[in-house]
Amino acid sequence: MDDEPAIRVRGLRKAYGDTAAVGGVDLEVAHGEVFALLGPNGAGKTTTVEILEGYRRRDDGEVSVLGVDPEVAQRRGAGAEAKRWRDRVGIVLQGTGEFDELSVGEVVRHFARFYPAADDPAAVIERVGLSDKVRARTHTLSGGQKRRLDVALGIIGRPELLFLDEPTTGFDPEARREFWALIRDLQAGGTTILLTTHYLEEAEALADRVGVIARGRLIAVDTPRSLGRRDSALATVSWRTPEGAWQRTESATPTAVVADLAARFSGEVPGLTVTRPTLEDVYLEMIGGAA
Ligand SMILES: Nc1ncnc2c1ncn2[C@@H]1O[C@H](COP(=O)(O)OP(=O)(O)OP(=O)(O)O)[C@@H](O)[C@H]1O
């Protein structure tokens, strides 16, 4: 691990005509980190990620991805060093997953040939849960299965850095859990991951840090646990009275409230729960404030 972060962005700007899609973003992602970009539709997540991938040109700002300017690395005829950079970066765009009449196995094996140290196609197909579809033509796959194929193509080259734009859209709950296990596995193997998602529980399950983008600006960066000072927010204690009515109180010292209740009930407190704001609660409040 070197001192330079895997991703460093300073003053990034991008406009489409009069629309300022990205309006001055600073961001650093460390080697080995899983970072989730959150934000409402049209906030500027995809634009930011595609600039980092080198697929879109920026208007202004500095961008370094694995020590290289991605815009330069993706230029036509950029040379051997740029090719090496592209081999180190895995990209899963927002949904393709269809390759005419080719089968899943053929597509993955085909992509494997582009990389100098590609993973074993059969192992990757297994990892994304498509082993029983290896001979299926890609246009016959379901939406979630096409997305899994996208993920397979993103990781076949064993990237150091993986970009995932809304990777689990269309996944059923079980597939999503399997995907989370795959991401944890990749992180354990040292892969740095930048993902965008609309699923707050996904960000919470996977990300070391989350960044919230609203109207092209990064309005907060923190751990999922601490975002919006969530960890020090008042706790809500709820319980049922002996008459069966629900009671609730907000407190900065919920342990004292629970101890007091335990003494009053001399034992088990019926229906007791202690909750703090969820990641979704603080996220929605932030987005509301930024609108
Ligand atoms: N090619 C384009 N031409 C013109 N405007 C664009 C283009 N791509 C994006 N935009 C605009 O830029 C803004 C940011 O879009 P972007 O796709 O980056 O948002 P996003 O956060 O990824 O949204 P979503 O969650 O819906 O994927 C939006 O207002 C969008 O309409």
The ligand as an SDF file (V2000), in Angstrom:
LIG
                    3D

 31 33  0  0  0  0  0  0  0  0999 V2000
  -25.2050   12.9570  -21.4930 N   0  0  0  0  0  0  0  0  0  0  0  0
  -25.8810   13.8840  -20.8180 C   0  0  0  0  0  0  0  0  0  0  0  0
  -26.3600   14.9910  -21.4300 N   0  0  0  0  0  0  0  0  0  0  0  0
  -27.0310   15.9380  -20.7560 C   0  0  0  0  0  0  0  0  0  0  0  0
  -27.2820   15.8770  -19.4300 N   0  0  0  0  0  0  0  0  0  0  0  0
  -26.8310   14.8100  -18.7580 C   0  0  0  0  0  0  0  0  0  0  0  0
  -26.1110   13.7590  -19.4100 C   0  0  0  0  0  0  0  0  0  0  0  0
  -25.7900   12.8240  -18.4860 N   0  0  0  0  0  0  0  0  0  0  0  0
  -26.2940   13.2740  -17.3040 C   0  0  0  0  0  0  0  0  0  0  0  0
  -26.9150   14.4580  -17.4670 N   0  0  0  0  0  0  0  0  0  0  0  0
  -27.5520   15.2690  -16.3920 C   0  0  0  0  0  0  0  0  0  0  0  0
  -26.6020   15.4680  -15.3770 O   0  0  0  0  0  0  0  0  0  0  0  0
  -27.1940   15.3400  -14.0780 C   0  0  0  0  0  0  0  0  0  0  0  0
  -26.4740   14.2470  -13.2970 C   0  0  0  0  0  0  0  0  0  0  0  0
  -26.7540   12.9880  -13.9030 O   0  0  0  0  0  0  0  0  0  0  0  0
  -26.0930   11.6200  -13.3660 P   0  0  0  0  0  0  0  0  0  0  0  0
  -26.4520   10.5610  -14.3650 O   0  0  0  0  0  0  0  0  0  0  0  0
  -24.6730   11.8480  -13.0750 O   0  0  0  0  0  0  0  0  0  0  0  0
  -26.9070   11.4090  -12.0150 O   0  0  0  0  0  0  0  0  0  0  0  0
  -26.9640   10.1440  -11.0190 P   0  0  0  0  0  0  0  0  0  0  0  0
  -26.7060   10.6770   -9.6540 O   0  0  0  0  0  0  0  0  0  0  0  0
  -26.0700    9.0700  -11.4880 O   0  0  0  0  0  0  0  0  0  0  0  0
  -28.4840    9.7010  -11.1480 O   0  0  0  0  0  0  0  0  0  0  0  0
  -29.2090    8.2290  -11.0300 P   0  0  0  0  0  0  0  0  0  0  0  0
  -29.2900    7.9140   -9.5840 O   0  0  0  0  0  0  0  0  0  0  0  0
  -30.5620    8.5180  -11.6120 O   0  0  0  0  0  0  0  0  0  0  0  0
  -28.4030    7.2520  -11.8410 O   0  0  0  0  0  0  0  0  0  0  0  0
  -28.6830   15.0870  -14.3330 C   0  0  0  0  0  0  0  0  0  0  0  0
  -29.3550   16.3240  -14.2590 O   0  0  0  0  0  0  0  0  0  0  0  0
  -28.7040   14.5330  -15.7350 C   0  0  0  0  0  0  0  0  0  0  0  0
  -29.9400   14.8410  -16.3590 O   0  0  0  0  0  0  0  0  0  0  0  0
  1  2  1  0
  2  3  1  0
  2  7  2  0
  3  4  2  0
  4  5  1  0
  5  6  2  0
  6  7  1  0
  6 10  1  0
  7  8  1  0
  8  9  2  0
  9 10  1  0
 10 11  1  0
 11 12  1  0
 11 30  1  0
 12 13  1  0
 13 14  1  0
 13 28  1  0
 14 15  1  0
 15 16  1  0
 16 17  2  0
 16 18  1  0
 16 19  1  0
 19 20  1  0
 20 21  2  0
 20 22  1  0
 20 23  1  0
 23 24  1  0
 24 25  2  0
 24 26  1  0
 24 27  1  0
 28 29  1  0
 28 30  1  0
 30 31  1  0
M  END
$$$$
